[in-house]
Amino acid sequence: MNRSVLKLTVAGVSVAAALILSYIESLIPLSIAIPGIRMGLANIVIVFLLYKIGAKYAVCVSAIRVLIAALLFGTVLSLAYSAAGAALAMLVML
């Protein structure tokens, strides 16, 4: 099997897994004083991609996950918070 096809397939499945974790995370109520705070369960998938495939695919999957999750479960403001959180988390993980 072609290596790039395998990477693309793993990235696609990773987007789906990260979206599932984002949805599960949105169902968990956290009553902390900071609005918009989350546990970051979808970052488990991103860490896996960083170690197995590389940073380029991890950044792409994180960006796609943030956009789709905001469209499905959130608002424009949640897109801004999620994008900022994902970018900061990616910088720390790198």
Backbone torsions as a table, in degrees:
resi	resn	phi	psi	omega
1	MET	NA	142.8	-179.8
2	ASN	-66.9	135.6	-175.6
3	ARG	-63.5	-38.8	-179.1
4	SER	-69.4	-33.2	176.5
5	VAL	-66.7	-39.5	178.0
6	LEU	-64.0	-43.2	178.4
7	LYS	-63.7	-41.2	179.6
8	LEU	-66.1	-38.9	177.7
9	THR	-65.6	-44.2	178.0
10	VAL	-63.5	-38.3	178.3
11	ALA	-65.0	-41.2	178.4
12	GLY	-64.5	-44.0	177.5
13	VAL	-66.1	-34.1	178.9
14	SER	-67.5	-37.3	175.8
15	VAL	-61.9	-43.8	179.3
16	ALA	-63.4	-43.4	179.5
17	ALA	-65.1	-40.8	179.0
18	ALA	-65.9	-36.7	177.1
19	LEU	-66.6	-39.0	177.2
20	ILE	-63.1	-44.0	178.4
21	LEU	-66.1	-35.4	176.6
22	SER	-64.6	-40.5	178.5
23	TYR	-65.7	-44.8	178.0
24	ILE	-60.3	-40.2	179.7
25	GLU	-66.1	-34.1	179.0
26	SER	-70.1	-20.7	178.6
27	LEU	-82.6	-17.1	-178.2
28	ILE	-87.0	115.5	-179.6
29	PRO	-81.0	126.5	174.1
30	LEU	-112.8	120.6	-179.5
31	SER	-102.0	67.6	177.7
32	ILE	-109.5	154.2	-173.7
33	ALA	-65.3	-18.0	-178.0
34	ILE	-89.8	118.6	-178.9
35	PRO	-72.0	141.7	176.8
36	GLY	82.5	3.9	-178.2
37	ILE	-76.3	140.8	179.8
38	ARG	-138.3	167.9	-179.2
39	MET	-78.0	-29.2	179.9
40	GLY	85.8	39.4	-179.0
41	LEU	-62.9	-32.3	-178.9
42	ALA	-67.2	-18.8	178.5
43	ASN	-70.1	-15.1	174.1
44	ILE	-61.4	-42.1	178.9
45	VAL	-66.6	-39.1	-178.6
46	ILE	-66.5	-40.6	177.4
47	VAL	-63.0	-41.5	176.5
48	PHE	-58.4	-45.1	179.7
49	LEU	-65.8	-36.8	178.5
50	LEU	-60.3	-40.6	-177.8
51	TYR	-80.6	-35.2	-173.8
52	LYS	-91.5	-38.3	-173.1
53	ILE	-114.4	-45.7	-179.9
54	GLY	138.9	169.9	-174.0
55	ALA	-69.5	-35.2	-177.4
56	LYS	-61.4	-47.0	179.5
57	TYR	-69.2	-36.5	179.8
58	ALA	-64.2	-41.9	178.6
59	VAL	-65.7	-42.2	179.2
60	CYS	-63.9	-44.7	179.6
61	VAL	-64.8	-40.4	178.8
62	SER	-63.3	-43.6	179.5
63	ALA	-65.5	-43.1	179.3
64	ILE	-65.0	-41.1	178.8
65	ARG	-62.2	-42.5	180.0
66	VAL	-63.7	-44.0	-179.1
67	LEU	-65.3	-47.7	-177.9
68	ILE	-68.3	-40.2	179.3
69	ALA	-64.0	-37.6	177.8
70	ALA	-68.0	-37.8	177.9
71	LEU	-67.7	-38.9	-176.1
72	LEU	-83.1	-43.4	-169.1
73	PHE	-116.8	-4.7	-169.9
74	GLY	-134.7	-159.4	-179.2
75	THR	-127.5	-175.3	178.5
76	VAL	-65.3	-37.9	179.3
77	LEU	-67.9	-37.8	177.4
78	SER	-68.5	-29.5	174.6
79	LEU	-63.3	-42.5	179.7
80	ALA	-65.1	-45.2	178.2
81	TYR	-63.8	-43.2	-178.5
82	SER	-66.7	-40.4	179.7
83	ALA	-65.4	-41.7	178.5
84	ALA	-66.1	-42.6	178.8
85	GLY	-65.7	-41.1	179.4
86	ALA	-66.9	-39.1	178.8
87	ALA	-66.0	-42.8	178.8
88	LEU	-66.5	-42.3	178.1
89	ALA	-63.2	-38.8	179.1
90	MET	-66.4	-40.0	177.1
91	LEU	-61.9	-41.6	179.8
92	VAL	-67.9	-41.6	-178.7
93	MET	-68.5	-33.9	178.8
94	LEU	-70.4	NA	NA
